[in-house]
């Protein structure tokens, strides 16, 4: 007699697919067979066609062998033919040991299918149970990874870790929301319940697969300045500003706890899917660092691959200095962000809200990297560095001769003088620019 617990587990994969897809739209792929650890189906999400597959944890823990690999690779063939999003629901113990090398071959073929689909169709993964070994790399090869409350992602399990390294760790600490949502950056969204994870998966697939059209009349004017502090040096949380820019309730932040000094979010702007990148002065003063540069680069490249326009909100004092940053590869990883924006072909608009200094000014979608349009709020500063930092370099000998008790006042005086010079130079550049523009118009006539 089958117990309710076993029966519930057997129904997990079909129930999850049914919950993900629009009611009545699910059609199982005819080529698959019964009694294996994976199923796939076609259907719709908000009316948009998708392909989805799910591991069956009731069959040998969802471990994958040759038959399961064919279910997933066949699903990719269908998704590529239809040019529609593909969604994987992962709950797998990894390669099936009984099949030996054939199970590894199955994973290799899945990885090849994922790689061939990369940048061509949206790939979304939701991990609702353990995803071990090859089952960890599957989600990692896709564009977006959502983790449910019971989701665990690791290449080697706790027993192997304990036997090899002596570390005593459980699955939660090894591959749960804390390590992958905050530290590793493997997971884009951590959901509190399985139902929420399924809903988040559907919403992201909808944003990527049904991007919509821009409707200017759908945008409501609002005072964005109300979300900024009065003091130009006060830290603030940029989330309310991001929420105010995007259509109400449409925003989904990716990697909210990993590199939180840079916000990356998908949402709609006038009904059209957009990607939004914003410095968050509440964390590290909004500085770019090695991790946030990598985070931003990956997001920008994904948006570019799928034709998603970018909005970039800039309030950045520069790159975070320090030995740790240099050793952590801020040069290498920061170059990825430069590369991502410079090769980007989708429309990308930059708005400087308070300041944009140094190399970070270039990296945050500057005009010199090919930004479609760059604007700045009144009073915003764009410079090599802030005035106080600049005069400490320009006047370091003079300041060294000033008594410590008077140094702050002298620094402030010199900084104000530098700002007056900068303002005069900006005015000269503006007048020259207008004169050149007038000359160009005369030549064209």
C-alpha positions in Angstrom: 0.0 0.0 0.0 1.3 3.4 -1.0 1.6 5.9 1.9 0.4 9.5 1.4 3.9 10.8 1.8 5.2 8.6 -1.1 2.2 9.4 -3.2 2.7 13.1 -2.6 6.3 12.8 -3.6 5.4 10.9 -6.8 3.1 13.8 -7.8 5.7 16.5 -7.1 7.0 16.9 -10.7 3.5 17.0 -12.4 2.1 19.3 -9.7 5.0 21.7 -10.0 4.6 21.9 -13.8 0.9 22.4 -13.5 1.3 25.1 -10.9 3.9 26.9 -13.1 1.9 26.9 -16.4 -1.4 28.6 -17.2 -4.4 26.5 -16.3 -5.3 24.1 -19.0 -2.2 24.9 -21.2 0.0 22.0 -20.1 0.8 19.3 -22.7 3.4 16.6 -21.9 6.0 15.9 -24.5 4.9 12.7 -26.2 8.4 11.2 -26.7 9.1 10.6 -23.0 8.5 7.3 -21.2 7.0 6.4 -17.8 9.1 5.4 -14.8 12.1 7.8 -15.2 13.3 10.7 -13.1 12.3 13.7 -15.4 9.3 14.9 -17.3 8.8 17.8 -19.7 5.9 19.8 -21.2 4.9 22.7 -23.3 2.4 25.3 -22.1 2.0 29.0 -21.6 2.7 31.6 -18.9 0.4 34.7 -19.2 -0.4 33.4 -22.6 3.2 33.3 -23.8 4.4 29.8 -25.0 7.2 28.2 -22.9 8.8 24.8 -22.5 9.4 23.4 -19.0 11.0 20.3 -17.5 11.1 18.9 -13.9 13.1 16.3 -12.1 11.0 13.6 -10.4 12.4 13.2 -6.9 10.3 10.0 -6.3 12.4 8.1 -8.8 15.9 7.5 -7.3 16.0 11.0 -5.8 15.7 12.6 -9.2 19.1 11.3 -10.2 19.7 11.7 -14.0 20.7 9.0 -16.4 20.5 8.6 -20.2 16.6 8.6 -20.3 16.3 11.7 -18.2 19.1 13.4 -20.1 17.1 12.8 -23.4 14.0 14.3 -21.8 15.8 17.5 -21.0 17.8 17.8 -24.3 14.6 17.1 -26.3 12.9 19.9 -24.3 15.8 22.2 -25.4 15.3 21.2 -29.1 11.6 22.1 -28.9 12.3 25.4 -27.1 15.0 26.4 -29.7 12.6 25.5 -32.6 9.8 27.6 -31.0 12.3 30.3 -29.9 10.6 30.5 -26.5 11.8 30.5 -22.9 12.7 27.2 -21.3 12.3 26.6 -17.5 13.9 23.9 -15.5 12.5 22.7 -12.1 15.5 21.1 -10.4 15.4 18.5 -7.6 18.1 16.0 -8.4 20.7 14.0 -6.6 23.1 14.3 -9.6 24.3 11.5 -11.8 22.7 8.1 -11.5 25.5 5.8 -10.1 24.0 2.6 -11.5 24.6 3.9 -15.1 28.2 4.9 -14.5 29.8 6.9 -17.2 26.6 7.0 -19.3 25.0 9.3 -16.7 27.9 11.7 -17.0 27.5 11.6 -20.7 23.8 12.6 -20.2 24.8 15.6 -18.2 27.4 16.6 -20.8 24.8 16.6 -23.5 22.5 18.7 -21.3 25.3 21.2 -20.7 26.0 21.4 -24.4 22.3 22.1 -25.2 22.2 24.8 -22.6 25.4 26.4 -24.0 24.1 26.4 -27.5 20.8 28.0 -26.3 22.7 30.7 -24.3 21.8 34.2 -25.4 19.3 32.8 -27.9 16.4 31.9 -25.7 15.8 32.8 -22.0 16.7 30.0 -19.6 15.3 30.1 -16.1 16.0 27.5 -13.3 14.1 27.1 -10.0 15.7 24.8 -7.5 13.2 23.3 -5.1 15.2 20.5 -3.5 18.8 19.3 -3.5 20.7 19.9 -6.8 23.9 18.1 -6.5 26.9 17.4 -8.8 25.8 17.9 -12.4 22.4 19.0 -11.0 24.2 22.1 -9.6 25.9 23.0 -12.9 22.6 22.8 -14.8 21.0 25.8 -13.1 24.4 27.6 -13.1 24.5 27.5 -16.9 21.1 29.3 -17.2 20.3 33.0 -17.1 18.3 33.2 -13.9 18.4 30.9 -10.8 15.6 31.0 -8.2 16.0 29.1 -5.0 13.1 27.7 -2.9 13.2 27.3 0.9 14.3 23.6 0.5 16.6 24.2 -2.4 20.2 23.2 -1.9 23.0 23.6 -4.6 26.4 21.9 -4.2 28.9 20.0 -6.3 29.8 17.6 -3.5 27.5 16.7 -0.6 28.2 17.0 3.1 29.4 13.4 3.5 32.0 13.8 0.8 33.1 17.1 2.2 33.4 15.6 5.7 35.4 12.6 4.5 37.8 14.6 2.3 38.3 17.8 4.3 37.1 16.9 7.7 34.7 19.9 7.7 31.4 19.1 9.5 28.7 20.8 7.4 25.1 20.2 6.6 23.3 20.8 3.3 21.8 24.1 4.4 25.1 25.6 5.3 26.8 24.1 2.3 24.4 25.1 -0.4 21.3 26.9 1.0 20.1 30.5 0.7 22.8 32.0 2.9 25.9 30.8 1.0 24.4 31.2 -2.5 22.1 34.2 -1.9 24.7 36.3 -0.1 28.2 34.9 -0.7 28.6 33.1 -4.0 26.2 34.9 -6.3 25.0 31.6 -7.7 21.3 32.4 -6.9 19.5 35.4 -8.3 16.3 35.2 -6.2 15.7 33.5 -2.9 12.0 32.7 -2.3 10.5 32.2 1.1 8.0 29.4 0.1 7.8 26.9 -2.8 4.7 28.6 -4.1 6.5 31.9 -4.1 9.4 30.3 -6.0 7.1 29.0 -8.7 5.4 32.5 -8.9 8.8 34.3 -9.1 9.8 31.9 -11.9 6.7 32.6 -13.8 7.1 36.4 -13.4 10.7 36.4 -14.6 9.9 34.1 -17.5 7.2 36.6 -18.4 9.5 39.6 -18.2 12.1 37.9 -20.4 9.7 36.2 -22.9 6.9 38.8 -23.2 8.8 42.1 -23.2 5.8 44.2 -24.4 5.8 47.6 -26.1 6.7 51.0 -24.7 3.6 53.1 -23.9 4.6 56.6 -22.9 1.1 57.5 -21.7 1.3 54.7 -19.1 4.1 56.5 -17.3 3.0 58.6 -14.3 5.0 61.7 -13.5 6.5 61.6 -10.0 8.9 63.7 -8.0 12.0 61.5 -7.9 13.9 64.1 -6.0 11.7 63.4 -3.0 13.5 60.1 -2.6 16.9 61.8 -2.2 18.2 63.2 1.0 18.7 67.0 1.4 22.3 66.7 2.2 24.5 65.8 -0.8 26.9 63.8 1.4 24.2 61.7 3.3 23.9 58.0 2.5 20.5 56.8 1.4 18.8 53.6 0.2 18.2 53.8 -3.6 15.5 51.1 -3.6 12.6 53.6 -3.3 14.0 55.5 -6.3 14.3 52.3 -8.3 10.7 51.3 -7.4 9.4 54.8 -8.4 11.1 54.6 -11.8 9.7 51.2 -12.7 6.0 50.5 -13.3 4.3 49.8 -9.9 4.8 46.3 -8.7 6.7 45.1 -11.8 10.3 45.1 -10.4 12.2 42.0 -9.4 15.6 42.6 -7.9 18.3 40.0 -8.8 21.0 39.2 -6.3 19.6 41.5 -3.6 22.1 40.3 -0.9 25.1 39.7 -3.1 27.1 42.9 -3.8 24.2 45.0 -2.5 26.2 48.2 -3.3 25.0 47.8 -6.9 21.3 47.0 -7.6 20.3 45.0 -10.7 16.6 44.6 -11.4 14.2 43.5 -14.1 10.9 45.3 -14.4 8.6 47.3 -16.8 8.8 50.9 -17.8 5.7 52.1 -19.6 4.8 48.4 -20.1 8.1 47.5 -21.7 10.6 45.2 -20.0 13.8 47.0 -19.0 16.8 46.2 -17.0 17.8 48.7 -14.3 21.3 49.2 -12.8 21.8 51.6 -9.8 24.5 52.4 -7.3 23.2 52.1 -3.7 25.0 54.7 -1.5 23.6 52.9 1.6 26.2 50.1 1.0 29.9 50.9 0.7 28.9 54.5 -0.1 27.8 53.2 -3.5 31.4 52.4 -4.5 32.0 49.9 -7.2 34.1 46.9 -6.1 35.2 43.7 -7.7 32.1 41.7 -6.8 29.6 44.4 -7.9 31.4 44.9 -11.2 31.1 41.2 -11.9 27.4 41.3 -10.9 26.7 44.3 -13.1 28.6 42.9 -16.1 26.7 39.6 -16.1 23.3 41.5 -15.9 24.2 43.9 -18.7 25.3 41.1 -21.0 22.1 39.1 -20.3 19.9 42.2 -21.1 21.9 42.9 -24.2 21.5 39.3 -25.4 17.7 39.4 -25.1 17.2 42.9 -26.4 16.2 44.4 -23.1 16.9 48.2 -22.8 18.9 49.4 -19.9 18.3 52.3 -17.4 21.4 53.2 -15.3 21.0 55.4 -12.2 24.4 56.7 -11.2 25.6 58.0 -7.8 29.1 56.6 -7.5 32.2 58.0 -5.6 34.6 55.7 -7.5 36.0 52.2 -7.0 36.5 50.9 -3.5 40.2 51.2 -2.7 42.3 48.7 -0.8 44.7 45.8 -0.9 41.9 43.4 -0.6 40.2 44.7 -3.7 43.4 44.6 -5.8 44.0 41.0 -4.7 40.4 40.1 -5.3 40.8 41.0 -9.0 39.1 44.4 -9.2 41.1 45.2 -12.4 40.0 41.9 -14.1 36.5 41.9 -12.8 36.0 45.6 -13.3 37.1 45.3 -16.9 34.2 42.9 -17.4 31.8 45.7 -16.7 33.5 48.1 -19.1 33.4 45.3 -21.7 29.7 44.6 -21.1 28.6 48.2 -21.6 31.0 48.9 -24.5 29.7 46.0 -26.5 26.1 46.6 -25.6 23.8 47.4 -28.6 20.4 47.8 -26.8 19.2 51.3 -25.9 20.8 52.4 -22.6 20.0 55.6 -20.8 22.2 56.9 -17.9 21.0 59.4 -15.3 23.6 60.8 -12.8 21.7 61.8 -9.7 24.4 63.2 -7.4 27.9 62.3 -8.5 30.0 60.2 -10.8 33.8 60.1 -10.2 36.8 58.5 -11.7 37.0 55.2 -13.4 33.6 54.3 -12.0 32.2 57.3 -14.0 33.3 55.5 -17.2 32.2 52.1 -16.1 28.6 53.1 -15.2 27.5 53.4 -18.9 29.3 56.7 -19.7 28.8 58.4 -23.1 32.4 57.4 -24.0 31.3 53.7 -23.8 28.5 54.4 -26.2 25.5 55.2 -24.0 22.4 56.1 -26.0 21.8 59.2 -23.8 23.3 60.6 -20.6 21.5 63.1 -18.4 22.2 64.6 -15.0 20.1 66.1 -12.3 20.7 69.7 -11.4 23.7 70.0 -9.1 25.1 66.6 -10.1 28.9 66.3 -10.3 31.0 64.5 -12.8 34.8 64.6 -12.2 38.0 62.6 -11.8 37.4 62.7 -8.1 35.6 64.7 -5.4 37.0 68.2 -4.6 38.4 67.4 -1.2 40.2 64.2 -2.4 41.5 66.2 -5.4 43.0 69.0 -3.3 44.6 66.5 -0.9 46.6 65.4 -4.0 47.0 68.7 -5.8 48.0 70.6 -2.6 49.5 67.9 -0.5 52.7 70.0 0.2 50.8 73.1 1.2 48.5 71.1 3.4 51.5 69.4 5.1 52.6 72.8 6.3 49.2 73.7 7.8 48.7 72.9 11.6 46.4 70.0 12.1 43.8 72.1 13.9 43.4 74.3 10.8 43.7 71.7 8.1 40.0 71.0 7.7 39.2 74.6 7.1 42.0 75.0 4.6 40.9 71.9 2.8 37.4 73.2 2.6 38.6 76.6 1.3 40.8 75.0 -1.4 38.0 72.6 -2.4 35.5 75.5 -2.9 38.2 77.2 -5.0 38.6 74.1 -7.1 34.8 73.9 -7.6 34.7 77.5 -8.9 37.5 76.6 -11.4 35.6 73.5 -12.5 32.4 75.5 -13.0 34.2 78.1 -15.1 35.7 75.2 -17.2 32.3 73.6 -17.7 30.8 77.0 -18.8 33.7 77.4 -21.3 33.1 73.9 -22.7 29.4 74.6 -23.0 29.9 77.8 -24.9 32.5 76.2 -27.2 30.1 73.3 -27.8 27.3 75.6 -28.7 29.5 77.6 -31.1 30.7 74.4 -32.8 27.2 73.2 -33.1 26.2 76.4 -34.8 29.1 76.2 -37.2 28.1 72.6 -38.1 24.6 73.7 -38.9 26.0 76.5 -41.1 28.2 74.0 -42.9 25.3 71.6 -43.5 23.2 74.4 -44.9 
